[in-house]
Amino acid sequence: GALVMPAASIDRMELPTRTWAAQEGLKAGYGLGNLMKLNDGFIYHGHDGGVIGGLTEVWYMPEYGVGYFYSTNTSNGAASWQVDQAIRAYITSGLARVAVPVAAPLPANAQEYAGWYEPDSLRDAFAQFINRMVGIKRLKFEDGKMLLADMGGGKDVFIPVSGEQFRAVPGWCAPDPVATAALLKPNAEGRFIQVGVGEETMKRIPTWMVAVQIICLVWFLLAFLSILLYAPFWILGGLIKKRRRPAERAIRLWPLIAVLSLLTIVGLFLRAQAIDAFACLGHVTFWSVGIFLASITFAAASLAGAVALRRARKPQIRGFVRWYSITVTAALLIATVYMAYWSVIGVRTWS
């Protein structure tokens, strides 16, 4: 019966205050180690956690006086998710959902926010170099709704509720009972929106920048695939004496080594995730050192390909081979610069 923590302190833990969205009145978000989570029309507070060999969940709904906690002695996320959903279904089976905020007209300045946006406050620093490229979304307003479309064709729909705040309309469960998105006031850094429960602040970027990023991404993917598809032909052709072209060997070999290095990084990372990401990547292991060395090999092979192309004697290189090599080598160099900027080249996951 003793008071352990004042109610005001718990309220403060649940309330986000430091993000731009919170300072502009959005209550959904991340407090002091306490996250709001929406599930099928219910509002939970709490957190989850994971260590090597264990997962934990603790969530509660003070309005209903219910909550739950459990731990598992396994890192199996799929099993934990099934347990979590079963418990939520049980404790909410006799409860009425929170009332959904009434829809309001779009803000008068809504169209000023239409355009392209990229993630600007990612929680996972390691994945920034990927998310900033593939996480681009287009914001527009139609029929009194806010629509946020991603590069894969997916679309999130939001209904205005008050001021510059919006609630999400998921297609697979009950509507969100609180606002989870907001149009933020422009500042010296640009124009931003907040999307999700304290998860993602996105910054508007010019259309030309989006075009450049898409062109570079498509250019790299085509170069990547063509190098792999072209390799068997010139490798097998080299077995025939009449088809051997020593002068072209280096400008074809180095790009292939670069691409194989990238495949090695992806393979090691996925395998480490399947085994135990913490154990495999959080220490000096075969997996972490392999990723470190493969990333350096990618950069070195890309640079070596450019040097080989520069030194190749023009009369000894067929015209289409030369232009093809210039195209794929340039794509690899751009990728190397981009990855180096985000500290992926020579990445040490154990540090």
N, C-alpha and C positions, 0 to 999 in steps of 0.2 A: 503493500500500500504506500510505500515511500515514493516521493516524486524524484525520478531519475533525471529527467530533462524537462525544462519549462516548455509549455506549448508554443510559446513565441519562438523558441530556438528551432523547434521542429518545423514550424511554418517557414522560418528563414531558410532552412535546409531545402525545402521543397520549391522555393521561389527563385527563378533565375533573375539576376539583376545586372550582370555585366555586359551581356551582348547588346549590340545596337537594337535588335528587335525587342529585347526585354526592356530596355530604356525607353522604347516607344510604346510600351504597353502590352506586348505579346507575352502572355503568362505561360504558354507551353514551352518547355525547354529543359535545360540542365541547371539544377540548383547547385548546392554545395554537396557534391557526391550523391545527389538524389535526382533521379531522372523521371520525368513524366512519360508514361507509355500508354498509348491508346490501343485498345484491342476490342474489336466488335462492338463499338459504342460505349465502352466503359473506360474510365480514367484511372490508371494505376500510378503509384509512386514507388520508387525503390531503385534497385540496381541488380545487375548480374555480375558474375565474375568467373574467371577461368585460370587455372594453373595446370602444370603438368600432371595429368592423371585425375583431374577433378573439375567439375562445373557446379556453379551455385546460382540460385535465383531467390530473390526476396522482393515481394511486391505486395502492396496493400492499398485498400480504398477506404480512407477515413470516413467518407460520407456514408458508407454502408457498415462500417465497423468490422470489415473482414480483411483478411490478408493471408499470405502463405509464404513458407520458406522451404526449400529443399536443397540438398547437395547430392551429387553423384560421384562415385569413385571411378569415373571414366571420362575421357575427353570426347566422347561420342556426342557431337552436337545434335545430330538427327534424333537420337534417343531422348536427349534432354528436351528438345523442342516438343516431342510427342507427350512427354510427362507434363510439361508446362501447359500445353493446350488442354490436356485432360483435367488438370486441376482447375484451370480457369473456367472450363465448361461446367464443372461441378459447383464451384462457389457462386457462379452467376446464374444458375439454372432458375432460381426463384426471385431474381432481382429485376427491377425495371431499369431500362437504360436511361442515361442522362438525357435530358431534353436537348434537342439540337437547336443551335441558335437560328433565329429567323433570318432568311435571306434579305439582303439590303441591296440598294442600287450600287453600281460600280462607282468607285471614287471619281470625282470630276477630272482628276489628273491621270487616270489609269493609262490612257494611250501614250502618255509620255514615257512609260516604262516598257512599252512593247519593244521587242528586239531580241538579240542573242545574248546569252549569259554563259559564263563558265564558273565552275566551283572555285571558291576563293578562301575557304577556311576548312580545309580537309583535316580530319582527325588522324588519318593514317598518312604520315609523312612519306613513307616508303613508296606508296602508290600514287603520289602526286603526279609523277611524270606520265602516268597512264590516264588518271582521272581527268586531268586538265585537258587532255586531248580528246577523249571519248565521252567526257561528261558534259559537253556543250549542249545547251537546250535553247529552244526558242519560245519566247513568251508572247502571247497575244490574247486579245479580249474579244469574245464573240457571244452574242445572245445573253449579255449580262453575266457572263462567267469568265474566269481567268483560266487559260489553257497553257500548260507547260509541256512541250513535246521534246522528246530526246532524239538522238541521232538514229536510234533503231526503230523509230515509228511509234513507240509508246507515248501515251499522253496522260497526264494528270489533270484532273478537273477540280477547280476550286470555286466556291460560292462566296461572294462578299458578305460579310456579316456586320462589320462596323468600322468606320473610318477606312484605313488602308489594310485591314485585316481580312483574312479569308479562311474558310474551313474546307478541308478536303472532302471529296465525294468518292470513296473507294468503290470499285466495281464488284468487289467480292465479299463485302461485309457491310455492317451498318455505317452510316455517315459519321464522321468525326464530330464529337459533341463540343469541341472547343476550336478556336482558330489556331491554325498551325502554320500559316504563311502570312507574310506581310510585305508591303511595298515600303522600303525604308527611305527616310529622307536623304536626298542627295548630299554628299559632303565633298571635301577636297579630294578624296580618292576616287570619286565617281558615283555611279548610281547602282544600288544594290537591292536585292530581294532576299528574304529569309524563307526557306522552304523546309518543312519537316519539323519534328519536335527537337529543336535545338541542334539539328545535325548539319545543316548546310546553308551557308551564306553564299550567294552567287552574285557575281559582278557583271554588269553589262559591258560587252565588248563590241567594237565596230564590225560591220558586216565583212569588210575587206580582211580583217584578221581571221574571221571564221573561214572565209574562202581559202586563205593561205594555209591554215591548219588542215583543212580537209584535203586540199591538193597535196600537201606534204605527206599526209597519212596515206592517201590512196597511192601516191607515187612510191612510198616505201613498201607498202604491201605488195604492189605489183612487181617491184624489183625483187623483193624477198621470194615471191612465188616463182618468178621467171628464172632466178638463179638456181633454184632447186630443180625446176623442170629442164633447164638447159644442161645441167651437169652430166646426166647420164649419156647424153649425145656426144659431148666432147671428150668425156672420159673413155667411153667405148670406142669412139673414133680414133683415139690415140693409140689403140691397140693395133690399128692398121697402119703400116709404115707410110703408105702414100698419103694418109690423111693427117699425119702428125704435123703440128705447127708449133714448134718450140717457142717462137716469138710471141705467140698468143697465150702461152701456158700460164704465165704469172698473172696476167690481167683477168684470167678466168678463175684461177685457183684462189687468190686472196678473197674475193667476194664470197666464194663458197665457204671458205673457212670462217668468215664473219657470220654468215647465216647459220652455219652449224653451231657456232658458239652461242648464238641467241637461242637456238633450239635446246642446247644443253642447259642454259639458264632456266628456261621454262620447264624442262623436264625435271631438273633437280628440285626446283621450287615446288612443283606439284607433288612430286614424290615425298618431299619433306613434309608437306601439308598432310598428306595421307598417313604418314607414319606418326609424327608428332612435331608440329611446327616449333614449339618451344624448345624441345630437346635437340632437334636437328639444326635449327637456324640460330638459336640463342647462345650457342657455344661454338668453339672451334671444332668443327666436325667435317667429315667428308663432304657433306651437303653444303655447308656454309662456305668452306674454302673453295669448293668446286664452283659455286656461283661467283665468288670473288675473282678467281682466275679466268673463268669464262668471259666475264664482263671486260676484263683487261684484254683478253684475246680478241674479243669483238672489235674494240677500239683500235688495237694494233693492226689487225688484219684489214680494217677499213682504210687506215692510213697507208699501209703497205700497198694496198691495191691502187691507191691514188699515185703513189710514188712509181709503182711499176708501169702504170699507164702513162705517166709523164716521161719515163725513160724509154718506153717502147718506140722503136723506129717505125715511123709512119709507113714507109714502103713495104714493110714486112707484115703489116696488120691489115686484114681485109676491112674495107670501109664500114660494112654493117656491124662487124665485131667491135670496131673502135667506137662507133657511136653508141652501141649497146653498152659497152663497158663504161663509157662516160656517164651514161644515164643511171646505171645501177650504182656505180661508185659514188656519184654525187648524192644519191639517196642515202647510202650508207654513211657518208660523211655528215650529212645533215642529222641523221639519227644519232651519230656519235656525239656531235656537239650538244644536241638536245639532252641526251642521257647524262653527259658530263655536267651540264648546267644543273641538273637535278641530283647530282652526286650518286648516280647509279653505276657509273664506271668505277670499278674498284670498290664496290659496296661491301662493307663488313657488317653482316647482319648480327654478328655476335657482340658488336660494340654498341 
